[in-house]
Amino acid sequence: MTTRRELIDAVGARYRATPAAERGAILDEFVAITGYHRKHAIRRLTRPVGEPRKRTPSVRYGTEVREALRVLWEVSDRVCSKRLKAMIPAVLPALVKHGRLSDCAELRAQLLAISPATIDRLLAPVRLAAAKGRRRAAGHSSAIRRAVPVRTFGDWGDPVPGYVEVDFVAHSGPQLAGSFIQTLVLTDVATGWTECLPVLTRDGTWVIDAIERARELFPFPLRGVDFDNDSAFMNEKVVNWCRGQGLEVTRARAYRKNDQAWVEQKNGAIVRRLVGYGRFEGLESLQLLSRLYAAARLHTNVLQPSFKLRTKARIGAKVVKQYHPPVPPARRVLAHEAVTADAKAVLRELAASADPVMLFAEIRAAQDALGSRVDRRGIEPELSEAPPPWAEPLAPSVPAAGHGEQREIHRRPYRRRKPLAPRPGMLGAHEATIRSWLQAEPGITAVEALRRLQNMTPPGEFTDRHLRTVQRALQAWRADAIRQWIDRCRRETESQALACAPAA
């Protein structure tokens, strides 16, 4: 830096002493040595040695402009600076008209020439005061999301068992307000093995606890978890804990549910099918859901076969899919070579002890208790310690001939409290007139009928847009007239036949 200053001082003195016609050669040589831009080099060489660079702050917009911007911002309902810039030409004359701003030509010119960036700078103290001194909080979760890699539905390939997709199913009923139970669903991509665990609230601590319980329930060790962009998952507590446990953490794309197609399918096929859409709150409902999922996990993973996609090919606009034969997820686990022999032995013992009838009875008993929680909110259900005999819960679950099964957890049919009164049609007052036209002229068209209605009614009651309404009415009334004419002809024919018949 010192050498460059010495060069500027030496060349600058010679540059200023040289006539203007000969300064070009000196300037070319100086630019080639220093690499300065030509205009910047001229400024450095023409400034005398030791003279400080003067920077005088220029204030273009004063207090009047700042106050006028505050008024404009309030009247425009506090829009952003770019929208406010576009609104100034329309709002400014109105404010001058009502006496809120002065009719000054200089102020008007400054307000029309101001830039959105300057508006932001001048309105910064006003916006901070309007927010009561609170600045907008930085998005901490966005940094976590950026740190978690994205995995789409096409990135899975053929993974080994242990990579699961994780999602929440809300049991909030028709309203999302308040605290309610949610089900954490974990589905293995390779085998389809699914674990469902009820969670009292959406909190990172409960998510970690549920994943720890799920690791004990899966017949193989977990290797990775794939979340969506829910803040209950995308937070520092959950992500750091998963990585500390050796789990690979990925996430789906925002608003792309197909990236988690495996777990989204289980949300409806398992959770909604078993639990329904009611609202569940409190520890008692949490115990009932745990009891239901404890029986359903064996019934679903060990006994119920499920399909798994083998190939998918697109032929033109048609997608052709081929599936493996349906087998239970437990059989896929036993057939996979990546699962250890010890884990397979434990799974075989579990499958041998699974009784389909008792599991089905326990599922129905838990569903009945959950249904009472939906119907009688605030009333504590009675928890039975042991499941009833298999004949009792199975009998009501077998539907009668011609009738579908209605479980306690199913949606209730909507019943209207008050009957709807029939609304009079716009042609009701003119029905007799139009029927008389049809009787006198059976071939009258809807266009002609609409023209007559327009002539006999006040302007605007019937317009050309009502042609379709008149066509429908004419079609129905003409059909009635034809039926009446046919009946009248039939009666006349029968009466003539009876009159001409010989007496017995």
Phi, psi and omega in degrees: 000322179294319179297323180291324177294318179298321178296318180295319180295317183290313182287328181295319179297317179291326182291319181287333180277346182274143176301156184298329183289338183255002183285343183298319181294319178296318181295320179297317180294319181293320179295320180295326182282314187271335184080010178292157168291150187298318179294321179293323178296321179298319181295318181293324183281331183276342180282133180298159182292133177080355180284123181290153179281120184273126176235103179259119180295129180258124179259107182269321183247119183266202184292324181297318179293319179298317179292321178295321177296323178297318179295316178298321181294320179292316181294328180277010179067036172057051178280173180288170187293322181293321177287325178294321177302320179285338182271343185303314180300332181271327185272328185300313178300324180292321178294322176294321181296321182271004176080015179277334177230155180280148180273073182249127182295322180293318179295320179296319180295320179293319180293325179284336182264352185291150182261159178300324179295320178292324176300316178299318182292320182284330182268000182302313179295324180293317180293323178295320177292324179293330177274012179060038175080003182260123174275159180295129181291142178289146181281096181291322183292333180295325177293323177295317180299319180294333181279344181263124181291153180269138175231118181271176181293337180270359182266355184286317185068234179234079185284161175280161178300139180128346177263114189243151170261139187238136180207160177257143170240121185273133174253065185257352185071211182282349184236136179269000182286150176083188181259136181210166183280145174232152179255125175271118183252128177238121182239126177282131184289323186284319188248342184083004178297130187234134174240135179240128181227125178286141180237135186293315179217166178276093181215148182299327180294317178292326177296315178298317179297320180293320179293324176297318178293323180294327178297329177282336183273329181293140180284002179217158181290144177283139180246333182199155178233136179243111183262168164267193185267021178296140180294339176293336177260315185276069174222163187297325183295310184289314184295315180293324178294317179298317179292326177292334177273004179083018180265133175284125185254124174226172179216159177274167175286151180292137178061027176234082183293338180293343175293339176240050186296326184294311182283329178296325178292322179288334177302320179273320185287334183247298189292306182293327178293324181275320190257328182088205187239018180284174180258133181230132180223156171088170184289327181295316176296325178297320178294319179294319178294321177297320177295320179294313183291331178297322177280324184288333182295321177286319181296325183276317187272332184259327188251321187276122176288152177220155180273153174223132184293132177263304180219156175218126182225144178257124177243098185067237179265004184251135178255120181257122181244140175236137186242153171290157175302141183293126177221156176294153177302329180297323179292326176294323177296317181292332182273349184277135184282344181280348179273136183289160180293324178296317179295323178293323179295318177297320180292323178295320177296321179294319179292325180291330181272355182281119178259113184300320183292314180292323177295318179295321178296319180293322178298315181294322179296317178293324178294321177297318179294321176294323177297324176292329177292326179287318184285321185243078182288133181093350179260129185287128177282157178269120181269118178276136182289315183244147178292150178291167177303152189295332183290327183289311179286337181282328185300309180289345181277348178273115184288151176288166183296127178083004182233139177274158181283135177242105181274165182292335183271353184289163178294141178282142178293141181282128179238126179284130182288315182246134179290146179281127177285137180297133180274131180291139178282161182289342179262003183297320181287342183249013183297315181297320180296315182292324178294326176293324176297319179295323181292322179282322181230088182300335183266015182295140182266164179293326179296317180292319178297319179294323179296319178294321178296321179295327181285330185262355181244164178298154180298138178094345180289320176235125177238180180295339179289344180270011181297318181296324178296317179293323178298316180296315180297316179298321180298316180291315183289327177293323176296321176297317180297322179293318178297319178296320179295320178295316178297320179294319177296321180295318180294320178295320179295317180295321179293322177293322180294320179291326180288326181275350182289139179293147180290142182287000000 
